[in-house]
Amino acid sequence: MKQGALKLRVIQSLSEAAEADWNTLLAPDTGPFLKHAFLYALELTGCVGGNTGWQVAHLLAEGSQPRILGAMPLYLKQHSYGEFVFDWAWAQAYEQNGMPYYPKALSAIPFTPVRGPRLLVSSNVDKPAAQEALIWGLKSLVSQNALSSAHILFPEPSELDELKKQGFMLRDSVQFHWHNSGYQDFEQFLADLTMKRRKNIRRERAAVESHQIAYRHIPGSIATPDDLVFFYRCYENTYIEHRSSPYLTEECIQLLGSSMPENFHLINAFQNGNPIASSLLVVDRLTSKAYGRYWGAIAHIPCLHFELAYYQAIEYCIKEGIEIFEGGAQGEHKMARGFLPTTLQSAHWIEGPGFYNAAKRFLEREHEGMAAYVDELEQHIPLKSSKVLR
């Protein structure tokens, strides 16, 4: 494919793009999840590709020389698992009309609902022109391969205008993030909360403390393979208890731990000297953010999940001066633990006017409902009224 001065091509493995060339497209504040090392680790360890339903189809934009000037992380999906923006109803509508919804094109970080650029552009080219070329290439890929649709999950706000201009429809979703207001310690954070929330957190922490639980924080730089083995044992066990399978493999965790140790932070829980649970944070000091979601346990202790995945992580962020802790998609229960609702958007292109118009009407109604939902959430902000962030 060719758009203007740029040649577009699809690669079926990130091995076809040199790590230095890919990473050159990333601004310093892009974060760890778009690094070549992270995305390629998912391939190498079988988390994507093969029969996972995530077929690698990254879109590259090149100039007259075979040099990457732009890129879009892209997958052809055979299902909607691991996305955190739910379109099962759309798939059902296609099926009821005798049409296939899968495969679809998806630009996202697999299993990772974090905002970030999806239209990666070199600083040496015209950014709007390159972004337009990548979007054109995505839509052409959908049309030429008879795909149902294209979805760009959690792009940067600055990319939304260009996506709207190219006919993409926007969809709202809500996450819950913790914000550091320059706290000196956990007690100062608690002092910012309403009395009800403050008492609830103290009660939960006391419940865990009554089981004589101790904690160890392990920076990725000193985490051993055995530390990661134990984390994965906990992580996998929690999925099994919920009758599910983990998205990430143990090999993937080990590979990321060795290739991106500066972005890992483990928190382990012990009872009577024996490890019983583990939580993994992905940390980006350049953007002053920490990301949760990875946790597990091999023993059941009431409220241990809240302590290990939230409160210990918050204490870590306070100690390290990290400004934002993202606890993952969904979870209204996070508000009771000091997290605030944050609205993010995704962009969607439906091939064919019939379903496009139906999806447009659906999203218009959903947008109104989501606005009402956020208004309702804001009535239950855990912060004292004088401390509410705007």
C-alpha positions in Angstrom: 0.0 0.0 0.0 1.1 3.6 -0.6 -0.2 6.8 0.7 1.5 10.0 -0.5 5.3 9.7 0.0 4.9 6.9 2.5 4.9 3.2 1.7 2.8 1.1 4.1 3.3 -2.6 4.8 2.1 -5.1 7.4 4.6 -7.2 9.3 3.6 -10.5 11.0 6.3 -10.3 13.6 8.1 -7.5 15.4 11.3 -9.3 14.5 10.9 -7.7 11.1 11.4 -4.2 12.7 14.7 -3.4 14.3 14.4 -2.6 18.0 16.3 0.7 17.6 14.1 1.7 14.6 10.9 0.9 16.5 11.9 2.6 19.7 13.0 5.7 17.9 9.4 6.4 17.2 8.6 6.5 20.9 8.7 9.8 22.8 10.5 9.7 26.1 7.1 9.8 27.9 5.5 7.0 25.9 5.8 4.5 28.7 7.0 0.9 28.8 4.2 -0.9 27.1 5.0 0.2 23.5 8.6 -0.7 23.8 9.9 -3.2 21.3 11.0 -5.4 24.2 7.5 -5.5 25.7 5.6 -6.2 22.6 8.1 -8.7 21.2 8.2 -10.6 24.5 4.5 -11.3 24.1 5.3 -12.8 20.7 8.3 -14.8 21.7 6.5 -16.4 24.6 3.3 -17.3 22.9 1.0 -14.8 24.6 0.1 -13.5 21.1 0.3 -15.3 17.8 -0.3 -18.9 17.1 -3.8 -20.0 18.2 -4.2 -17.2 20.7 -6.6 -15.2 18.5 -4.1 -12.4 18.4 -2.5 -12.4 15.0 0.4 -9.9 14.7 -0.2 -7.4 11.9 1.8 -4.3 12.9 1.4 -1.5 10.3 4.6 0.2 9.2 5.1 3.5 7.2 8.4 3.8 5.4 10.0 6.4 3.1 12.0 5.9 -0.1 14.7 4.2 2.1 13.6 1.1 4.0 13.5 3.0 7.2 10.5 3.1 9.6 9.0 6.6 9.8 5.7 5.6 11.4 4.0 2.5 12.9 0.8 1.3 14.5 0.7 -1.7 16.9 -1.9 -3.9 15.3 -3.5 -7.3 15.6 -6.1 -9.3 13.8 -8.4 -10.6 16.5 -10.6 -13.7 16.4 -12.3 -12.8 19.7 -12.7 -9.9 22.1 -10.8 -11.2 25.1 -8.0 -9.2 26.7 -9.2 -5.8 25.4 -11.3 -4.2 28.3 -13.5 -2.4 25.8 -16.4 -4.7 25.3 -18.0 -5.2 21.9 -19.6 -8.6 22.5 -23.0 -7.1 21.6 -21.7 -5.9 18.3 -20.4 -9.4 17.5 -23.8 -10.8 18.4 -25.5 -8.4 16.1 -23.3 -9.4 13.2 -23.9 -13.1 14.0 -27.7 -12.6 14.1 -27.5 -11.0 10.7 -25.5 -13.9 9.3 -22.2 -11.9 9.0 -18.8 -12.6 10.6 -17.6 -10.0 13.1 -14.2 -11.8 13.5 -11.5 -11.3 12.5 -11.4 -7.6 13.3 -8.4 -5.2 13.3 -7.3 -4.0 16.8 -4.7 -1.4 17.7 -4.0 -1.9 21.4 -1.5 -3.2 23.9 -2.6 -6.8 24.5 -4.1 -7.4 27.9 -3.1 -3.9 29.0 -5.8 -1.2 29.3 -3.5 1.8 29.4 -3.6 5.0 27.4 -0.7 5.7 25.0 0.0 6.7 21.4 -1.2 4.3 18.8 0.0 6.4 15.8 3.7 6.3 16.2 5.5 8.8 14.0 9.2 9.8 13.6 10.2 13.3 14.5 11.7 13.6 11.0 8.4 13.6 9.1 5.3 15.6 9.0 3.3 14.2 11.9 -0.3 15.0 10.7 0.5 13.5 7.2 2.0 10.4 8.7 -0.9 9.9 11.1 -3.3 10.3 8.2 -1.4 7.7 6.2 -1.5 5.2 9.0 -5.2 5.6 9.5 -5.8 5.3 5.8 -3.6 2.2 5.8 -5.7 0.7 8.6 -9.0 1.3 6.8 -7.6 -0.1 3.6 -6.5 -3.2 5.4 -10.1 -3.6 6.7 -11.6 -3.2 3.3 -9.1 -5.3 1.3 -9.3 -8.2 3.7 -13.1 -8.1 4.2 -12.7 -7.4 8.0 -15.7 -6.2 9.9 -14.1 -3.3 11.7 -11.1 -1.5 13.2 -10.7 -0.5 16.8 -8.1 1.7 18.4 -8.1 1.3 22.2 -7.0 4.0 24.6 -5.1 6.3 22.2 -3.7 9.6 23.3 -6.2 12.4 23.4 -4.1 14.3 20.8 -4.8 11.5 18.3 -8.6 11.6 18.7 -9.1 14.6 16.4 -7.4 13.0 13.5 -9.3 9.7 14.1 -12.6 11.6 14.2 -11.7 13.4 11.0 -11.1 10.0 9.3 -14.6 8.8 10.3 -13.8 6.9 13.5 -16.5 6.9 16.2 -15.4 7.6 19.8 -16.4 5.4 22.8 -16.1 6.3 26.5 -14.9 4.0 29.2 -14.1 4.6 32.9 -11.0 3.6 34.9 -10.0 4.3 38.4 -6.7 5.9 39.2 -5.0 7.0 42.4 -3.4 10.4 42.5 -0.5 11.4 44.7 -1.1 14.9 46.2 2.5 15.1 47.5 1.8 12.9 50.4 4.6 12.3 52.9 3.1 9.0 54.2 0.0 6.8 54.1 -1.5 8.5 57.1 -1.5 11.9 55.2 -3.2 10.2 52.3 -5.9 8.8 54.7 -6.4 12.3 56.1 -7.6 13.5 52.7 -10.3 10.9 52.6 -13.8 11.1 54.0 -14.3 9.6 57.5 -16.2 6.6 56.1 -13.5 5.7 53.6 -10.7 6.3 56.1 -12.3 3.9 58.7 -13.0 1.3 56.0 -9.3 1.2 54.9 -8.1 1.1 58.5 -10.5 -1.8 59.2 -9.3 -3.7 56.2 -5.6 -3.2 57.0 -6.2 -4.3 60.6 -8.0 -7.4 59.4 -4.9 -8.4 57.4 -2.5 -7.4 60.2 -4.3 -9.8 62.6 -3.0 -12.7 60.5 0.7 -11.6 61.2 1.4 -10.8 57.5 4.7 -9.2 56.6 5.7 -7.7 53.3 8.8 -7.4 51.2 9.3 -5.0 48.3 11.6 -6.2 45.6 12.8 -3.8 42.9 13.0 -5.4 39.5 16.7 -4.7 39.4 17.3 -7.2 42.2 14.4 -9.6 41.6 15.7 -13.1 41.0 14.2 -15.7 38.6 12.9 -17.5 41.7 11.1 -14.3 42.8 9.4 -14.3 39.4 8.6 -18.0 39.6 6.8 -17.4 42.9 4.9 -14.4 41.5 3.7 -16.5 38.6 2.6 -19.3 40.8 0.4 -16.9 42.7 -0.8 -15.1 39.5 -1.7 -18.4 37.8 -3.4 -19.9 40.9 -5.7 -16.9 41.1 -6.8 -17.3 37.5 -7.4 -21.0 38.1 -9.5 -20.3 41.2 -11.7 -18.1 39.0 -11.8 -21.0 36.4 -9.9 -19.0 33.8 -6.4 -19.0 32.2 -3.8 -16.3 32.6 -3.1 -14.1 29.6 0.7 -14.0 30.3 2.9 -17.0 30.4 5.6 -17.7 33.0 8.2 -17.4 30.2 6.9 -14.0 29.4 7.2 -12.7 32.9 10.8 -14.1 33.1 11.7 -12.5 29.8 10.3 -9.1 30.7 11.9 -9.3 34.1 15.3 -9.7 32.5 14.8 -7.3 29.6 12.9 -4.5 31.4 14.0 -4.8 35.1 13.8 -1.1 35.6 10.0 -1.2 35.0 9.3 -4.1 37.5 8.5 -3.9 41.2 7.4 -6.9 43.2 5.6 -6.9 46.5 5.4 -10.2 48.3 3.4 -11.1 51.4 4.6 -13.6 54.0 2.9 -15.4 56.9 5.1 -17.0 59.5 8.0 -16.5 57.2 6.3 -18.3 54.3 5.5 -16.5 51.0 1.7 -16.6 50.4 1.0 -13.8 47.8 2.6 -11.5 45.3 1.8 -8.4 43.4 3.6 -7.0 40.4 3.7 -3.3 39.5 4.9 -2.0 36.1 6.6 1.4 36.9 7.5 4.3 34.6 9.5 6.9 36.4 9.6 9.3 33.3 5.8 9.7 33.4 5.7 9.1 37.2 3.2 6.3 36.8 2.7 2.9 38.2 0.4 0.2 36.8 -1.2 -2.6 38.7 -3.5 -5.5 37.8 -1.0 -8.4 38.2 -1.4 -10.2 41.5 -2.2 -13.6 43.0 -2.2 -15.7 46.2 -1.8 -19.3 47.3 -3.5 -18.8 50.6 -6.8 -17.0 51.4 -6.5 -14.1 53.8 -9.5 -11.7 53.9 -8.7 -8.3 52.5 -5.2 -9.4 51.5 -5.9 -8.5 47.8 -6.7 -4.9 48.9 -3.6 -4.7 51.0 -1.1 -6.1 48.5 -2.5 -4.8 45.3 -3.6 -1.4 46.5 -2.4 -0.2 49.9 1.1 -1.5 49.7 1.3 -0.2 46.1 0.1 3.2 47.3 2.7 3.3 50.1 5.3 2.5 47.4 4.1 5.3 45.2 4.2 7.8 48.1 7.7 6.7 49.1 9.0 6.9 45.5 7.1 10.2 44.7 5.1 8.5 41.9 2.2 10.7 40.9 -0.4 8.3 39.5 -1.2 4.7 40.2 -3.4 3.0 37.6 -5.2 0.0 39.1 -6.5 -1.4 35.8 -9.9 -1.2 34.0 -13.2 -1.3 35.8 -13.7 -1.8 39.5 -16.0 0.6 41.3 -14.7 -0.9 44.5 -11.4 0.9 44.0 -13.2 4.2 44.9 -13.6 3.0 48.4 -9.8 2.6 48.5 -9.0 6.2 47.4 -9.1 5.9 43.6 -10.9 8.4 41.4 -12.9 7.8 38.2 -11.1 8.8 34.9 -12.8 8.8 31.5 -10.8 7.4 28.6 -11.8 7.0 25.0 -11.3 4.5 22.2 -11.9 4.9 18.5 -13.9 2.6 16.2 -14.4 2.2 12.5 -17.2 -0.1 11.2 -17.0 -1.3 7.6 -20.3 -0.8 5.7 -22.8 1.9 6.2 -25.5 -0.3 7.7 -23.6 -1.5 10.8 -21.7 1.8 10.9 -24.9 3.8 11.4 -26.2 1.3 13.9 -23.0 1.5 15.9 -23.1 5.3 15.7 -26.6 5.4 17.3 -25.5 2.8 19.9 -22.5 4.9 20.9 -24.5 8.1 21.0 -26.9 6.5 23.5 -24.1 4.9 25.4 -22.3 8.3 25.7 -25.3 9.8 27.4 -25.5 6.8 29.7 -21.8 7.0 30.5 -22.0 10.7 31.3 -24.8 9.9 33.8 -22.7 7.1 35.2 -19.7 9.3 35.8 -21.9 12.0 37.4 -23.2 9.3 39.7 -19.7 8.2 40.5 -18.6 11.7 41.3 -21.3 11.8 44.1 -19.2 9.1 45.8 -15.7 10.6 45.5 -13.7 9.3 48.4 -11.9 12.6 49.0 -13.1 15.3 51.2 -14.9 17.9 49.2 -12.1 20.5 49.6 -9.6 18.0 48.1 -11.5 16.8 45.0 -9.3 17.0 41.9 -10.6 18.8 38.8 
